[in-house]
Amino acid sequence: MSVSTQATFETGHTDQIHDCQYDYYGRRVATCSSDRTIKVFDVSGEQQTLVANLTGHDGPVWMCSWAHPKFGVLLASCGFDNKVIVWREAENQPGAFSQVYASPPSLHEASVNAVAWAPHEHGLALAAASSDGSVSVLTNRPDGSWEAAKIPNAHSIGCTGVSWSPAPPPGSLVAGGVANVTAVKRLVTSGCDNLAKIWRHDGTTGAWQEEHVLRAHGDWVRDACWSVNMGLPMNTVATCGQDGLVFIWTQDEPGGSWSKTLLHDFKVPVWRLSWSVMGNVLAVSDANNLVTVWKESVDGKWDQISAAE
């Protein structure tokens, strides 16, 4: 298969770029870098215009993530300085971002490697994965404050990634709608212990409980990403690792076992995964500086449909 190079633009970062995220509408893109900054661009066709340069981290910024627009224009970032920062753009002042939350030193004791906003149905909540082995969940309260809950020792050596399950529970479509099925908060995390784990939130105690352990990788699991299920009766998670393997995990019924399918052995470390908005196409980023796109065929086989460098 041929490899194509898509449109590129100059960001102005002075060091390596670690993440690039479009907002909900695809009109803004945020980039973050080892130069300790986050840059926000307006996107119109093939034109990109810098609208904000955010400074506040004291080390490389690993990841950024846009919240759902129902909460306003909010952007979360995390970095090597052990911090999680939430930025808000002022209404009617494009590009005027300010910090509305910065994690205290007590939240994480090592690099924060990943952040992910919860589905908007769960309210304004953010999960963060850290090299200190813990995962934190930050929830915005009606008074504007942020409450932190932690999963200590989620992964024994360190956490590399975190992703939320979709809000519509599996089977809600065939059960007659979400109203008839109780929504449950779940997370999937990846770690340096070669594992991915499924966590379930206990609405009574407020604690996060380990529900399943996904074992298949022979080295660090670099990322784990939960696919949208569109209300169909199946959970799907993708994991990738330092061992070059990408697995697709499926759970056919709530509480059931997870089965795995090897998508591909890339022969080089695989860094990051991203599902399409429909949940049936997976993008994979690897150490060869390639992004490949995969789609499941009707016979259950995963086929590569494109590649870009």
C-alpha positions as CSV (number, residue, x, y, z in Angstrom):
1,M,0.0,0.0,0.0
2,S,1.3,3.4,-0.9
3,V,2.0,6.0,1.8
4,S,0.7,9.5,1.5
5,T,1.7,12.7,3.2
6,Q,-1.3,14.9,4.1
7,A,-1.4,18.6,4.3
8,T,1.1,20.1,6.8
9,F,1.6,23.5,8.5
10,E,4.2,25.2,10.6
11,T,3.2,25.3,14.2
12,G,6.0,27.6,15.5
13,H,6.9,25.1,18.3
14,T,10.6,25.0,19.0
15,D,10.8,21.4,20.1
16,Q,9.2,18.0,19.4
17,I,5.4,18.0,19.2
18,H,3.8,15.2,21.2
19,D,0.1,15.6,20.5
20,C,-2.4,17.3,18.1
21,Q,-6.1,17.4,18.8
22,Y,-9.1,18.7,16.9
23,D,-12.1,20.1,18.9
24,Y,-15.6,18.7,18.6
25,Y,-16.4,20.7,15.5
26,G,-13.1,20.3,13.8
27,R,-12.6,24.1,13.7
28,R,-9.8,24.3,16.2
29,V,-6.7,22.3,16.6
30,A,-4.4,22.3,19.7
31,T,-0.8,21.1,19.7
32,C,1.6,20.6,22.6
33,S,5.3,20.2,22.7
34,S,8.5,19.7,24.7
35,D,8.9,23.5,24.4
36,R,6.4,23.6,27.3
37,T,3.7,25.3,25.3
38,I,0.3,24.6,23.9
39,K,-0.7,26.3,20.7
40,V,-4.3,26.7,19.5
41,F,-5.1,27.3,15.8
42,D,-8.3,28.2,14.0
43,V,-8.7,25.8,11.0
44,S,-10.5,26.9,7.8
45,G,-10.0,24.6,4.8
46,E,-6.2,24.4,4.4
47,Q,-5.6,27.6,6.4
48,Q,-4.5,27.6,10.0
49,T,-4.3,30.7,12.1
50,L,-2.6,30.8,15.5
51,V,-5.1,32.2,18.1
52,A,-3.4,31.3,21.4
53,N,-0.1,30.3,22.9
54,L,-0.6,28.8,26.3
55,T,2.2,28.7,28.9
56,G,1.9,27.3,32.3
57,H,3.7,23.9,32.3
58,D,7.2,23.6,33.6
59,G,8.3,20.8,31.4
60,P,7.3,18.9,28.2
61,V,3.6,18.8,27.6
62,W,2.6,15.3,26.6
63,M,-1.1,15.5,25.7
64,C,-4.1,17.8,25.4
65,S,-7.8,17.2,25.1
66,W,-10.9,19.3,24.3
67,A,-14.0,19.0,26.4
68,H,-17.5,18.7,24.9
69,P,-18.7,22.2,23.8
70,K,-21.8,22.0,26.0
71,F,-19.4,23.1,28.8
72,G,-17.9,25.9,26.9
73,V,-14.4,26.0,25.3
74,L,-12.3,23.9,27.7
75,L,-8.9,22.4,27.0
76,A,-7.0,20.0,29.3
77,S,-3.3,19.4,29.2
78,C,-0.8,17.3,31.1
79,G,3.0,17.1,31.3
80,F,6.3,16.0,32.7
81,D,5.9,18.6,35.5
82,N,3.3,16.3,37.2
83,K,0.6,18.8,36.4
84,V,-2.9,18.7,34.9
85,I,-4.1,22.1,33.7
86,V,-7.6,23.0,32.5
87,W,-7.8,26.1,30.3
88,R,-11.0,28.0,29.4
89,E,-11.5,30.5,26.6
90,A,-13.4,33.6,27.6
91,E,-16.8,34.1,26.0
92,N,-16.8,36.5,23.1
93,Q,-13.0,36.8,23.4
94,P,-11.5,34.4,20.9
95,G,-8.0,33.2,21.9
96,A,-8.3,34.6,25.5
97,F,-7.6,31.4,27.5
98,S,-7.0,31.3,31.2
99,Q,-6.3,28.5,33.7
100,V,-9.4,27.5,35.6
101,Y,-7.7,24.5,37.3
102,A,-4.1,23.5,38.0
103,S,-3.5,20.3,39.9
104,P,-1.8,20.7,43.3
105,P,1.6,19.0,43.9
106,S,-0.1,16.4,46.1
107,L,-2.2,15.0,43.2
108,H,0.6,13.3,41.3
109,E,4.2,12.7,42.2
110,A,5.5,12.0,38.7
111,S,4.9,12.8,35.1
112,V,1.2,12.9,34.0
113,N,1.2,11.1,30.7
114,A,-2.4,11.2,29.5
115,V,-5.7,13.0,30.0
116,A,-9.2,12.1,28.8
117,W,-12.6,13.9,29.3
118,A,-15.5,11.8,30.3
119,P,-18.5,11.5,27.9
120,H,-20.6,14.7,28.5
121,E,-23.5,12.6,29.8
122,H,-21.4,12.0,33.0
123,G,-20.9,15.8,33.5
124,L,-17.6,17.7,33.4
125,A,-15.0,15.1,34.5
126,L,-11.5,14.4,33.5
127,A,-9.2,11.3,34.0
128,A,-5.4,11.5,34.2
129,A,-2.8,8.8,34.1
130,S,0.6,9.2,35.8
131,S,4.0,7.6,36.0
132,D,3.5,7.4,39.8
133,G,1.2,4.5,39.1
134,S,-2.1,6.2,39.9
135,V,-5.0,7.5,37.9
136,S,-7.0,10.5,39.1
137,V,-10.5,11.5,38.2
138,L,-11.3,15.2,38.5
139,T,-14.9,16.3,38.7
140,N,-16.2,19.9,38.4
141,R,-18.7,20.8,41.1
142,P,-21.6,23.3,40.8
143,D,-19.6,25.9,42.8
144,G,-16.8,25.7,40.2
145,S,-14.4,23.8,42.3
146,W,-12.8,20.5,41.3
147,E,-13.0,17.3,43.3
148,A,-10.2,14.7,42.9
149,A,-10.7,10.9,43.3
150,K,-7.7,8.6,42.8
151,I,-7.1,5.0,41.9
152,P,-3.8,4.4,43.7
153,N,-1.4,1.8,42.4
154,A,-3.5,1.3,39.3
155,H,-0.4,0.0,37.6
156,S,2.6,-1.0,39.6
157,I,5.3,0.7,37.5
158,G,3.4,3.5,36.0
159,C,0.3,4.5,33.9
160,T,0.7,5.4,30.3
161,G,-2.9,5.9,29.0
162,V,-6.5,6.2,30.0
163,S,-9.8,6.2,28.1
164,W,-13.5,6.3,29.1
165,S,-16.2,3.9,28.1
166,P,-19.0,5.4,26.0
167,A,-21.9,6.7,28.0
168,P,-24.7,4.6,26.2
169,P,-24.4,1.2,27.9
170,P,-23.8,-1.8,25.6
171,G,-27.2,-3.1,24.4
172,S,-29.1,0.2,25.1
173,L,-30.1,0.4,21.4
174,V,-31.7,-3.0,21.3
175,A,-33.1,-2.5,24.8
176,G,-35.2,0.3,23.6
177,G,-33.1,3.3,24.5
178,V,-30.7,4.6,27.2
179,A,-33.5,5.5,29.5
180,N,-34.1,1.8,30.2
181,V,-30.5,1.0,31.0
182,T,-28.4,2.3,33.8
183,A,-25.3,4.1,32.6
184,V,-22.1,3.1,34.4
185,K,-18.8,4.9,34.4
186,R,-15.9,2.8,33.3
187,L,-12.3,3.4,32.4
188,V,-9.6,1.4,30.6
189,T,-6.0,2.2,31.6
190,S,-2.6,1.0,30.2
191,G,0.6,0.6,32.1
192,C,4.3,-0.2,32.3
193,D,3.4,-3.6,34.0
194,N,2.5,-4.9,30.5
195,L,-1.2,-4.8,31.4
196,A,-4.4,-3.0,30.5
197,K,-7.2,-2.8,33.1
198,I,-10.9,-2.1,33.2
199,W,-12.2,-0.1,36.1
200,R,-15.8,0.4,37.2
201,H,-17.1,3.3,39.3
202,D,-19.2,2.3,42.3
203,G,-21.9,5.0,42.5
204,T,-22.7,4.1,46.2
205,T,-19.1,4.4,47.6
206,G,-17.6,6.6,45.0
207,A,-14.7,4.3,44.6
208,W,-13.2,2.9,41.4
209,Q,-12.9,-0.9,41.4
210,E,-10.8,-3.1,39.1
211,E,-13.2,-5.1,37.0
212,H,-11.0,-6.9,34.5
213,V,-7.3,-7.3,33.6
214,L,-6.3,-7.6,29.9
215,R,-3.2,-9.7,29.5
216,A,-1.5,-10.1,26.1
217,H,1.4,-7.8,25.7
218,G,5.0,-8.8,26.5
219,D,6.2,-5.2,27.2
220,W,4.8,-1.8,28.3
221,V,1.2,-1.2,27.1
222,R,1.6,2.3,25.6
223,D,-2.1,3.2,25.0
224,A,-5.6,1.8,25.5
225,C,-8.6,3.3,23.7
226,W,-12.3,2.5,24.2
227,S,-14.4,2.5,21.1
228,V,-17.9,4.0,20.7
229,N,-20.5,1.2,20.8
230,M,-23.4,3.2,19.4
231,G,-25.7,1.3,21.8
232,L,-24.9,-2.1,20.3
233,P,-24.5,-5.0,22.7
234,M,-20.7,-5.1,22.6
235,N,-17.7,-3.4,24.3
236,T,-14.6,-2.9,22.2
237,V,-11.1,-1.7,23.4
238,A,-7.9,-1.4,21.5
239,T,-4.4,-1.7,23.1
240,C,-1.0,-1.1,21.7
241,G,2.5,-1.8,23.2
242,Q,6.2,-1.4,23.2
243,D,6.2,-5.0,21.8
244,G,4.8,-3.7,18.5
245,L,1.5,-5.5,18.9
246,V,-2.0,-4.0,18.6
247,F,-4.9,-6.0,20.0
248,I,-8.7,-5.6,19.7
249,W,-10.6,-6.7,22.8
250,T,-14.3,-7.4,22.8
251,Q,-16.8,-8.1,25.5
252,D,-20.1,-9.5,24.2
253,E,-22.1,-9.0,27.4
254,P,-21.8,-6.8,30.5
255,G,-19.7,-8.6,33.1
256,G,-18.6,-11.2,30.6
257,S,-15.1,-12.2,29.6
258,W,-13.0,-10.2,27.2
259,S,-11.6,-11.9,24.0
260,K,-8.7,-10.6,22.0
261,T,-7.8,-10.5,18.3
262,L,-4.4,-9.5,17.1
263,L,-4.8,-6.6,14.6
264,H,-1.2,-6.5,13.5
265,D,2.4,-6.9,14.6
266,F,4.1,-3.7,13.6
267,K,7.6,-4.9,14.5
268,V,8.3,-1.5,16.2
269,P,6.8,0.2,19.3
270,V,3.3,1.5,18.8
271,W,2.6,4.8,20.6
272,R,-1.0,5.9,20.3
273,L,-4.4,4.7,19.1
274,S,-7.5,6.7,18.1
275,W,-11.0,5.4,17.1
276,S,-13.2,7.1,14.6
277,V,-16.4,8.8,15.8
278,M,-18.4,5.8,14.6
279,G,-16.1,3.4,16.4
280,N,-15.4,1.2,13.4
281,V,-12.1,2.6,12.1
282,L,-8.9,2.7,14.1
283,A,-5.8,4.9,13.6
284,V,-2.5,3.6,14.8
285,S,0.7,5.7,15.3
286,D,4.0,3.8,15.5
287,A,7.8,4.4,15.9
288,N,8.3,4.5,12.1
289,N,6.5,7.8,12.1
290,L,3.6,6.3,10.3
291,V,-0.1,6.5,11.0
292,T,-2.0,3.6,9.6
293,V,-5.8,3.3,9.4
294,W,-7.6,0.0,9.9
295,K,-11.2,-1.1,9.4
296,E,-12.9,-4.4,10.3
297,S,-14.4,-6.3,7.4
298,V,-17.6,-8.3,7.5
299,D,-15.7,-11.5,8.2
300,G,-14.1,-10.0,11.3
301,K,-10.7,-9.4,9.8
302,W,-9.0,-6.1,10.2
303,D,-7.6,-4.6,7.0
304,Q,-5.3,-1.6,6.5
305,I,-7.1,1.0,4.4
306,S,-4.6,3.9,4.4
307,A,-1.2,5.1,5.7
308,A,0.3,8.6,6.2
309,E,3.6,9.8,7.4
